[in-house]
C-alpha cells in the first residue's frame, strides 16, 4: 500500500505525452526563432526518447536538455 502511494505521487509530477506535444507545438508557434523546450523532471524520459527515436522531435545541438519538434509535412 505504501509503495503504491509513492508511485501515484511520482506520476502526479510527470506531464502526459499529450501535454509534451502541446508544449512543443505551442513553442514553435509562439517563438519560431527559438522553438526549443527545456526538459526538466516533469518529462517522463521514455516519452522523450520515443519522440526522438521516431523523428517527431530533435535535440538541440549544444544542449541535450532541449528538444524541438522536427518540421514535417
PyMOL CGO cylinders between C-alpha atoms (Angstrom):
from pymol import cmd
from pymol.cgo import CYLINDER

trace = [
    CYLINDER, 0.00, 0.00, 0.00, 2.80, 2.42, 0.90, 0.3, 1, 1, 1, 1, 1, 1,
    CYLINDER, 2.80, 2.42, 0.90, 4.67, 1.65, -2.33, 0.3, 1, 1, 1, 1, 1, 1,
    CYLINDER, 4.67, 1.65, -2.33, 1.51, 2.27, -4.37, 0.3, 1, 1, 1, 1, 1, 1,
    CYLINDER, 1.51, 2.27, -4.37, 1.14, 5.75, -2.82, 0.3, 1, 1, 1, 1, 1, 1,
    CYLINDER, 1.14, 5.75, -2.82, 4.73, 6.61, -3.78, 0.3, 1, 1, 1, 1, 1, 1,
    CYLINDER, 4.73, 6.61, -3.78, 4.10, 5.54, -7.38, 0.3, 1, 1, 1, 1, 1, 1,
    CYLINDER, 4.10, 5.54, -7.38, 0.97, 7.71, -7.52, 0.3, 1, 1, 1, 1, 1, 1,
    CYLINDER, 0.97, 7.71, -7.52, 2.86, 10.73, -6.17, 0.3, 1, 1, 1, 1, 1, 1,
    CYLINDER, 2.86, 10.73, -6.17, 5.59, 10.27, -8.79, 0.3, 1, 1, 1, 1, 1, 1,
    CYLINDER, 5.59, 10.27, -8.79, 3.02, 10.00, -11.58, 0.3, 1, 1, 1, 1, 1, 1,
    CYLINDER, 3.02, 10.00, -11.58, 1.38, 13.26, -10.49, 0.3, 1, 1, 1, 1, 1, 1,
    CYLINDER, 1.38, 13.26, -10.49, 4.62, 15.15, -11.05, 0.3, 1, 1, 1, 1, 1, 1,
    CYLINDER, 4.62, 15.15, -11.05, 5.01, 13.94, -14.65, 0.3, 1, 1, 1, 1, 1, 1,
    CYLINDER, 5.01, 13.94, -14.65, 3.27, 15.52, -17.61, 0.3, 1, 1, 1, 1, 1, 1,
    CYLINDER, 3.27, 15.52, -17.61, 1.42, 13.42, -20.16, 0.3, 1, 1, 1, 1, 1, 1,
    CYLINDER, 1.42, 13.42, -20.16, 2.57, 12.74, -23.70, 0.3, 1, 1, 1, 1, 1, 1,
    CYLINDER, 2.57, 12.74, -23.70, -0.28, 14.92, -24.91, 0.3, 1, 1, 1, 1, 1, 1,
    CYLINDER, -0.28, 14.92, -24.91, 0.98, 17.81, -22.76, 0.3, 1, 1, 1, 1, 1, 1,
    CYLINDER, 0.98, 17.81, -22.76, 4.54, 17.37, -24.06, 0.3, 1, 1, 1, 1, 1, 1,
    CYLINDER, 4.54, 17.37, -24.06, 3.32, 17.53, -27.66, 0.3, 1, 1, 1, 1, 1, 1,
    CYLINDER, 3.32, 17.53, -27.66, 1.18, 20.56, -26.84, 0.3, 1, 1, 1, 1, 1, 1,
    CYLINDER, 1.18, 20.56, -26.84, 4.18, 22.34, -25.27, 0.3, 1, 1, 1, 1, 1, 1,
    CYLINDER, 4.18, 22.34, -25.27, 6.31, 21.60, -28.34, 0.3, 1, 1, 1, 1, 1, 1,
    CYLINDER, 6.31, 21.60, -28.34, 3.63, 22.83, -30.76, 0.3, 1, 1, 1, 1, 1, 1,
    CYLINDER, 3.63, 22.83, -30.76, 2.92, 25.98, -28.77, 0.3, 1, 1, 1, 1, 1, 1,
    CYLINDER, 2.92, 25.98, -28.77, 6.62, 26.79, -28.52, 0.3, 1, 1, 1, 1, 1, 1,
    CYLINDER, 6.62, 26.79, -28.52, 7.04, 26.57, -32.31, 0.3, 1, 1, 1, 1, 1, 1,
    CYLINDER, 7.04, 26.57, -32.31, 4.04, 28.83, -32.87, 0.3, 1, 1, 1, 1, 1, 1,
    CYLINDER, 4.04, 28.83, -32.87, 4.80, 31.44, -30.20, 0.3, 1, 1, 1, 1, 1, 1,
    CYLINDER, 4.80, 31.44, -30.20, 8.59, 31.69, -30.65, 0.3, 1, 1, 1, 1, 1, 1,
    CYLINDER, 8.59, 31.69, -30.65, 9.56, 30.24, -34.04, 0.3, 1, 1, 1, 1, 1, 1,
    CYLINDER, 9.56, 30.24, -34.04, 13.03, 31.82, -33.71, 0.3, 1, 1, 1, 1, 1, 1,
    CYLINDER, 13.03, 31.82, -33.71, 13.62, 29.70, -30.55, 0.3, 1, 1, 1, 1, 1, 1,
    CYLINDER, 13.62, 29.70, -30.55, 11.43, 26.56, -30.80, 0.3, 1, 1, 1, 1, 1, 1,
    CYLINDER, 11.43, 26.56, -30.80, 13.24, 24.54, -28.12, 0.3, 1, 1, 1, 1, 1, 1,
    CYLINDER, 13.24, 24.54, -28.12, 11.59, 23.35, -24.91, 0.3, 1, 1, 1, 1, 1, 1,
    CYLINDER, 11.59, 23.35, -24.91, 13.85, 22.75, -21.90, 0.3, 1, 1, 1, 1, 1, 1,
    CYLINDER, 13.85, 22.75, -21.90, 13.45, 19.29, -20.37, 0.3, 1, 1, 1, 1, 1, 1,
    CYLINDER, 13.45, 19.29, -20.37, 13.07, 19.05, -16.62, 0.3, 1, 1, 1, 1, 1, 1,
    CYLINDER, 13.07, 19.05, -16.62, 11.94, 16.46, -14.09, 0.3, 1, 1, 1, 1, 1, 1,
    CYLINDER, 11.94, 16.46, -14.09, 8.34, 16.61, -15.26, 0.3, 1, 1, 1, 1, 1, 1,
    CYLINDER, 8.34, 16.61, -15.26, 9.13, 15.00, -18.64, 0.3, 1, 1, 1, 1, 1, 1,
    CYLINDER, 9.13, 15.00, -18.64, 8.99, 11.19, -18.46, 0.3, 1, 1, 1, 1, 1, 1,
    CYLINDER, 8.99, 11.19, -18.46, 12.22, 10.03, -20.19, 0.3, 1, 1, 1, 1, 1, 1,
    CYLINDER, 12.22, 10.03, -20.19, 10.58, 7.17, -22.16, 0.3, 1, 1, 1, 1, 1, 1,
    CYLINDER, 10.58, 7.17, -22.16, 8.19, 9.70, -23.76, 0.3, 1, 1, 1, 1, 1, 1,
    CYLINDER, 8.19, 9.70, -23.76, 11.09, 11.95, -24.75, 0.3, 1, 1, 1, 1, 1, 1,
    CYLINDER, 11.09, 11.95, -24.75, 13.08, 9.02, -26.14, 0.3, 1, 1, 1, 1, 1, 1,
    CYLINDER, 13.08, 9.02, -26.14, 10.08, 7.85, -28.17, 0.3, 1, 1, 1, 1, 1, 1,
    CYLINDER, 10.08, 7.85, -28.17, 9.64, 11.31, -29.71, 0.3, 1, 1, 1, 1, 1, 1,
    CYLINDER, 9.64, 11.31, -29.71, 13.34, 11.43, -30.57, 0.3, 1, 1, 1, 1, 1, 1,
    CYLINDER, 13.34, 11.43, -30.57, 13.58, 7.86, -31.87, 0.3, 1, 1, 1, 1, 1, 1,
    CYLINDER, 13.58, 7.86, -31.87, 10.65, 8.22, -34.26, 0.3, 1, 1, 1, 1, 1, 1,
    CYLINDER, 10.65, 8.22, -34.26, 11.76, 11.60, -35.63, 0.3, 1, 1, 1, 1, 1, 1,
    CYLINDER, 11.76, 11.60, -35.63, 8.98, 13.65, -34.06, 0.3, 1, 1, 1, 1, 1, 1,
    CYLINDER, 8.98, 13.65, -34.06, 11.42, 15.75, -32.05, 0.3, 1, 1, 1, 1, 1, 1,
    CYLINDER, 11.42, 15.75, -32.05, 15.15, 16.53, -32.20, 0.3, 1, 1, 1, 1, 1, 1,
    CYLINDER, 15.15, 16.53, -32.20, 17.67, 17.56, -29.56, 0.3, 1, 1, 1, 1, 1, 1,
    CYLINDER, 17.67, 17.56, -29.56, 19.41, 20.92, -29.51, 0.3, 1, 1, 1, 1, 1, 1,
    CYLINDER, 19.41, 20.92, -29.51, 22.93, 20.65, -30.97, 0.3, 1, 1, 1, 1, 1, 1,
    CYLINDER, 22.93, 20.65, -30.97, 24.63, 22.21, -27.95, 0.3, 1, 1, 1, 1, 1, 1,
    CYLINDER, 24.63, 22.21, -27.95, 22.23, 21.48, -25.08, 0.3, 1, 1, 1, 1, 1, 1,
    CYLINDER, 22.23, 21.48, -25.08, 20.92, 17.91, -24.62, 0.3, 1, 1, 1, 1, 1, 1,
    CYLINDER, 20.92, 17.91, -24.62, 18.27, 19.18, -22.21, 0.3, 1, 1, 1, 1, 1, 1,
    CYLINDER, 18.27, 19.18, -22.21, 16.40, 20.97, -25.01, 0.3, 1, 1, 1, 1, 1, 1,
    CYLINDER, 16.40, 20.97, -25.01, 14.18, 19.48, -27.73, 0.3, 1, 1, 1, 1, 1, 1,
    CYLINDER, 14.18, 19.48, -27.73, 12.00, 20.85, -30.51, 0.3, 1, 1, 1, 1, 1, 1,
    CYLINDER, 12.00, 20.85, -30.51, 9.51, 19.48, -32.99, 0.3, 1, 1, 1, 1, 1, 1,
    CYLINDER, 9.51, 19.48, -32.99, 11.00, 18.17, -36.21, 0.3, 1, 1, 1, 1, 1, 1,
    CYLINDER, 11.00, 18.17, -36.21, 9.47, 20.01, -39.19, 0.3, 1, 1, 1, 1, 1, 1,
    CYLINDER, 9.47, 20.01, -39.19, 7.36, 17.66, -41.29, 0.3, 1, 1, 1, 1, 1, 1,
    CYLINDER, 7.36, 17.66, -41.29, 4.63, 17.90, -43.92, 0.3, 1, 1, 1, 1, 1, 1,
]
cmd.load_cgo(trace, "trace")
